[in-house]
Amino acid sequence: MLDETFNTPLPADLIAVTAGSLQGALFAAGFKRIDLLGVAFIGVATGIGGGLLRDILLGVTPAAFSNNLYLAVAIGAALLGMLLPRLFRRLDPLISLLDAIGIGMFGAIGTTKALAMGLPIVPALFIGVISAVGGGALRDVMLNLPIAVMHVGSLYAVASLVGVSVLAVLLAFGVPVMICGVVCVVVTTAVRLLAVRFGWSLPEQRALSRVRLRRQRQVEQVIDEALQTGTITLPIVLPDPFGDEAEGDEDPPRPKAR
């Protein structure tokens, strides 16, 4: 069990919530028939959804409900993102940077909080990743879209997993929690930004049936090539032209196999 958790100052938390809410609102603003209240809900879900899922899984009161500022800032950022989309799209690199820092912070907080409550290391890492990417998942669910974190993309969840894994290794060597948390944020941010810059992504999965079909085609191709080169031969059996009507007659000779 960990004696302490990685805690960030309230202003840093609010900046992370703001970045998440802005991104959620800018994303939702591109959809038709979503009113002001809908955009506000989506922005709030994106901004505080990860922490909300984390605390629900841990069975504690959500941190976002312990202070009025979390919801107020999330709603305000969401409305600004809807009202001033052109301005914030020009600031997209800055928002992407803040969002990458935010997922690093949420991952570090979620992992250390789970460890402090006595969870084993693997579930704690899972809680940390959920804390980092849960807001985006809730956004996609509310918009009835495929969850982006489960599709080929720019290593959103992987960046968080790498960061919290580094944090866990450092904790195992007795490094202070605050240093581990800062390193986690730096590593997560670096992986996320490099993935966005160079378009890194995990390979797309292939269904087993496709793998079998591809192997079957490869085998057929090898057989065809062998037949054409004479490496192997197949027996040729011609149908009996006399059928069953010519009873008593000897069967005509059949060609022998080559």
N, C-alpha and C positions, 0 to 999 in steps of 0.2 A: 504493500500500500504506500502511496506517495503522501508525504507529509504536507505538501502545499501544491497549489495549482498556479499555472501561468496566468497572471492577471494583468490586464492592460488598463491604462487610464481611461476614464469615461469619454473624454474627447476623442481618443483613438477609436473606441468602440463606435461612437456616433459617426465618425468619418467613414468607417467600414460599412455601417448601415446605410449611410447616405449614398455611397457608391453603388451598393447593391440595389437600392430602391430606384436610383436614377436609371440604371441599366434595365431593370424590370419595366419601368414606365416607358422608356424609349422603345423597348421591344414591343410592348403592348400597344403603343400609339400607332403602330403600323397596321393594326387590325381594325376593320370597320365594325360599327355597331357596338363599340365598347364605350360606355359613358364615363363621366368623370369619376364616379364612385368605383366603377370597375377598374379603372386604371389605378386608383388609390389602393384598392385591395391587392392588385397584382404587385404594385410597388412594395407594399408592406410585406407581402408574402416573400418576395425576393430578398428584401433587406434583412428580415428577422427570422425567415423560415428555417434556416439552418440551426440557429440557436434554439428555436422552438422545438424542432424535432429532437435535438440533442437532449434537452431537459425532459421532454416527454419520455424518451427511452430510458433516461436515468431516474425517472420517477420523482423529479423535484419541480418546484415552482419555476416556470420559465423566467429567465433573467430579464427578458424584454417587458415583463409585467411588473417588475420590481421598481421601475422608474418611469415617470411620465414622458421623459425625453425620448425614449426609444421609439415609441409609437408616433409621437409628434414629429420627430425628425424624419421618420420613414414616410409618413403621409405627406409632409411638406416637400420632401425630395421627389416623391412620385408625382405630385401635382406640378412641380417645376419642370420635371422631365417631359410632362405632357404639354405644358404651355409653351415651353421654349426648346422644342426638339432640335431645331437647326443650330442653336448656340451650343448645346451639349454634344451634338454630333461632331462639331468642330473640336471639342475638347475630348474626343473619344480616346486618344492615347493616354491622357491624364486619368480618365475614368477607368480605363483598363488597368493602369498601374495601381490605382487605389483598390480596385476590385481584386487584383492578384495579391496585394498585401492583406486585404480583408480575408481571403480564403486561407491564407497562411495563419492569420491571427485566430480565426475560428477553429481551424484544425488543431492548433496548439492548445487553445483553451479547452476544446472538447476532449482531447486525448488526456491532458493532465487532470481534468476534472473527473474523468472516468477512472483513471488510475487512483486518484485520491479517494474515490468511493469504494475501492477494493476490487475493481474489475481486472481480470487478467489482461495481458498485453494485447492479444489479438482482438478481443471485443473492444478494448480501449481505442485501438487504431481504427476500427470500424466506426466507432462513435465520432472520432475526430474527422474522418472523411465525410460522414453524414452531416456533421456540423458545418463543414466547408461548402458542400455542394447541395445541401438540402433546399436552400432558397431557390436556386434555379430549377430544381425538380418540381417544387410546388408551383412555380410560375408556369411550367409547361403543362402540369396537370390542370390548372385552372383555365388555361387557354385551349385545353383539349388537343394538345400536340404530343408527338412522340417525345419522350424525355431525352433531352439532348445529351445528358451525361452517359446514356447507354448507347449512343451512336458514335460513329467515327467523327472525331472532332480534334480540337487542339489540346488534348491532355489536361482537361480541367480536373477530373478526379485523380488522375495519375500524379499530377503536380502536388496535390494535397497528400496523397499516399506517400510519395517520396519524402515530403517534408516531415510528416508525423513519424515516419520510420526512422529518419535521422534523429529526431527528437528522442525516440525510444532508445536508440543505441547510445546516445549521449547520457541519458538518464541511467542506463545500465552501468556506465563507467563512473557514475557519481558526480557528473557535472551539475552545477546548480540549475534549478528549474528555470530561472529567468534567462540564463545564457542559452539553455536548450530551446526555450521558446523563441528567442530572437533568431537563433540559427534556423529553426523551423520556418519562421516567416521569410527569412532571406532565401532559403533553398526553394520553398514553394513559389515565391515570387519569381525567382530566376527561371525555374523550369517552365512556369506558366507563360512568362513573357517570351522566352526563347521558342516555345511551341507556337505561339501566335506569330512571331516574327518569321520563322522558317517553315511553318505549316506542318509541324510534327504531329503524328497521330499514330495510334495503334493500328495494326493490320486488321482489315475487316474479316470477321469470321466467315467461314464457309460451311454450309450444311453438310452433314455426313453423306447424304445422298449425292451431293455434287461431287464429293471426293470419290465415292464409289464409281459414279458415272465417268469421271475423268480417268480413273484407273482402268475401267473396262475399255474405254476408247484407246488407251495406250496399249493394252494387250492386243486389241483387234488390229491396231496399226502394225505392231510387231509381227503378228501372224501374216498379215497381208504382204509385208515386205519379205518375209521368209518364203512365202509361196511364189512371189514374183522372181526371187533369186534362185529358186529351186532348192533352198536349204532343207525344206520339208515338203512332203507330198501328202495328199489326202486321197483315200480310196474313192473311186467313182462307181456308184451303183445306179444302173439304169432301170427304169420300171419295166416289168414283164409285159411285152406287147400282146401276149396271148391270153393273159388273165387266167381266170378259173374255168373258162369254157373249154379249153383244150385239155380235157381230162385224159389221162392215159398217155399223152404225149410227153416226151422228155422235155424238161425245161431247156430252153435255148441256152447256149453257153453265155456266161456273163463275162464281161471284160475283167481281167485281173487288175488288182490294184497296182498302180505304178510304183 
